[in-house]
Amino acid sequence: MTSPVAWDGPEGTVLPVVSAPATVLSTVGDEVDPADPAIVQLAADLVATMRISPGCVGLAAPQVGVGAQIFAVDVTGHPKAATTHGTFVLCNAKVIEASRWKAGREGCMSVPDLTGDVKRAGRVVVSAMLPGTGEAVEITTDAFEARALQHEIDHCDGKLFLDRVAGAHAIYQRKVYL
């Protein structure tokens, strides 16, 4: 298995993002055939939608109303990022190793008014498939990119970051910067 390559697929269409409590956000997504042209187009749409959304570092299919196990990530330039792999899309991703657990603040486009403290692994190894080729890949990453991957895999598994907070004391109103 290799590390993922930067997204170089077709241009995508910007899709509307759904907000909690939309049912698709709490439903486990279906595994996908990464070679299916509809999945390749969905990958492109996820990247396009992520890119036009300020501050967005990841977007999963359930967030655009599609119950499927596919998501895009790009933490490039984020101040908390250490390791970065650029913009990439993964299908049917699973965490196969996790270590260095630590709490950190998370937000989500599908929960626009709240943030929360979530304990996640600071180092992960994730296995997945690339859209288009169906190539099996393994990505090893840390810090903020590891957090982003776990957040998006959770979306594909029907979970929001709110399902992972320690309790109401760890949920906060999102700050708005003018």
Legacy VTK file of the C-alpha trace (Angstrom):
# vtk DataFile Version 3.0
C-alpha trace
ASCII
DATASET POLYDATA
POINTS 178 float
0.000 0.000 0.000
1.126 3.543 -0.710
0.373 6.958 0.699
-2.436 8.884 -0.997
-1.666 11.222 -3.828
-2.936 14.759 -4.210
-6.383 15.055 -5.773
-6.109 15.469 -9.536
-9.587 14.333 -10.527
-12.264 16.211 -12.468
-13.646 19.620 -11.514
-16.531 19.374 -9.086
-19.769 21.139 -8.360
-20.307 22.952 -5.072
-23.024 21.166 -3.098
-25.154 22.425 -0.185
-24.002 21.255 3.253
-26.652 19.703 5.522
-26.878 20.543 9.215
-27.681 18.455 12.260
-30.131 16.918 13.028
-30.376 15.675 9.397
-30.843 11.886 9.508
-28.022 11.242 7.020
-25.554 12.602 9.609
-26.486 9.905 12.130
-26.609 6.983 9.687
-23.656 4.745 8.822
-22.738 5.392 5.200
-22.606 2.607 2.623
-19.247 1.342 1.431
-18.602 2.552 -2.107
-17.085 1.238 -5.318
-14.242 3.734 -5.826
-14.213 3.040 -9.590
-17.891 4.016 -10.014
-18.033 7.223 -12.099
-20.688 8.624 -9.720
-18.247 8.183 -6.798
-15.445 9.878 -8.755
-17.803 12.808 -9.414
-18.843 12.894 -5.754
-15.141 13.038 -4.809
-14.719 16.067 -7.082
-17.840 17.695 -5.625
-16.547 17.189 -2.071
-13.227 18.843 -2.972
-14.983 21.776 -4.702
-17.342 22.301 -1.762
-14.511 22.065 0.760
-12.372 24.572 -1.157
-15.002 27.327 -1.226
-15.861 26.931 2.453
-13.713 29.225 4.643
-11.794 27.326 7.314
-12.969 23.917 6.079
-10.279 21.212 6.270
-12.458 18.177 5.542
-15.847 17.229 4.164
-17.604 13.844 4.118
-20.362 12.616 1.812
-23.005 12.548 4.587
-22.444 16.299 5.032
-23.729 16.862 1.495
-26.657 14.500 2.031
-25.102 11.324 0.585
-24.906 8.251 2.836
-21.562 7.006 1.521
-18.104 6.294 2.934
-16.059 8.893 1.088
-14.498 12.158 2.236
-12.016 14.875 1.280
-9.319 16.364 3.532
-6.799 19.201 3.162
-5.126 20.691 6.245
-2.418 22.474 4.248
-1.584 25.808 5.843
-3.521 25.172 9.043
-1.521 26.432 12.032
-2.039 23.188 14.002
-0.941 20.951 11.111
2.417 19.176 11.349
2.282 16.466 8.673
0.213 17.274 5.573
-0.558 15.242 2.471
-2.265 18.048 0.505
-5.792 17.639 -0.836
-6.891 14.017 -1.007
-10.068 11.930 -1.111
-10.464 8.523 0.523
-13.122 5.825 0.123
-14.064 3.185 2.719
-11.434 4.455 5.166
-10.687 2.683 8.439
-8.327 3.565 11.276
-5.994 0.580 11.703
-3.620 2.085 14.295
-4.167 4.919 16.774
-1.952 6.316 19.519
-0.998 9.486 21.422
-4.534 10.347 22.555
-5.202 13.995 23.359
-8.174 16.347 23.687
-8.579 19.183 21.194
-11.223 21.660 20.046
-13.254 20.741 16.964
-15.899 22.403 14.871
-17.986 21.179 11.954
-19.800 22.698 8.992
-22.806 20.513 9.838
-22.900 21.881 13.404
-22.280 25.547 12.563
-22.984 27.133 15.959
-20.969 24.870 18.276
-17.453 23.597 18.942
-16.340 20.962 21.406
-13.390 19.310 23.078
-12.858 15.825 21.642
-10.220 13.259 22.621
-8.613 11.800 19.498
-5.451 9.985 18.535
-2.534 12.274 17.718
-1.063 9.623 15.410
-3.053 7.331 13.114
-2.609 4.868 10.319
-5.627 4.737 8.002
-6.297 2.241 5.205
-8.576 3.243 2.351
-9.074 3.231 -1.417
-8.571 6.060 -3.895
-11.538 7.176 -6.002
-11.092 6.487 -9.695
-8.366 3.848 -9.534
-9.580 1.927 -6.484
-5.929 1.691 -5.434
-5.496 0.577 -1.818
-3.577 3.162 0.188
-2.318 3.529 3.703
-1.744 6.947 5.215
0.276 7.548 8.349
-0.151 10.989 9.847
-0.214 12.953 13.047
-1.388 16.091 14.821
-4.152 18.062 13.105
-4.314 15.907 9.963
-4.846 12.828 12.171
-7.684 14.663 13.953
-9.261 15.676 10.625
-9.141 12.102 9.302
-10.802 10.728 12.435
-13.479 13.462 12.284
-14.335 12.603 8.647
-14.280 8.835 9.247
-16.722 9.473 12.099
-19.047 11.279 9.651
-18.994 8.214 7.393
-19.850 6.101 10.450
-22.854 8.261 11.392
-21.159 10.171 14.217
-20.699 13.882 14.882
-18.020 15.389 17.108
-20.852 16.058 19.594
-21.110 12.264 20.027
-17.482 12.231 21.213
-17.370 15.124 23.708
-16.964 14.273 27.394
-20.207 16.042 28.317
-22.090 19.325 28.127
-19.191 21.101 29.880
-17.044 20.406 26.781
-19.401 22.078 24.245
-19.049 25.771 23.408
-20.773 28.424 21.299
-18.691 29.019 18.178
-16.827 32.299 18.281
-17.524 34.692 15.434
-14.619 36.856 14.335
-15.468 40.062 12.523
LINES 1 179
178 0 1 2 3 4 5 6 7 8 9 10 11 12 13 14 15 16 17 18 19 20 21 22 23 24 25 26 27 28 29 30 31 32 33 34 35 36 37 38 39 40 41 42 43 44 45 46 47 48 49 50 51 52 53 54 55 56 57 58 59 60 61 62 63 64 65 66 67 68 69 70 71 72 73 74 75 76 77 78 79 80 81 82 83 84 85 86 87 88 89 90 91 92 93 94 95 96 97 98 99 100 101 102 103 104 105 106 107 108 109 110 111 112 113 114 115 116 117 118 119 120 121 122 123 124 125 126 127 128 129 130 131 132 133 134 135 136 137 138 139 140 141 142 143 144 145 146 147 148 149 150 151 152 153 154 155 156 157 158 159 160 161 162 163 164 165 166 167 168 169 170 171 172 173 174 175 176 177
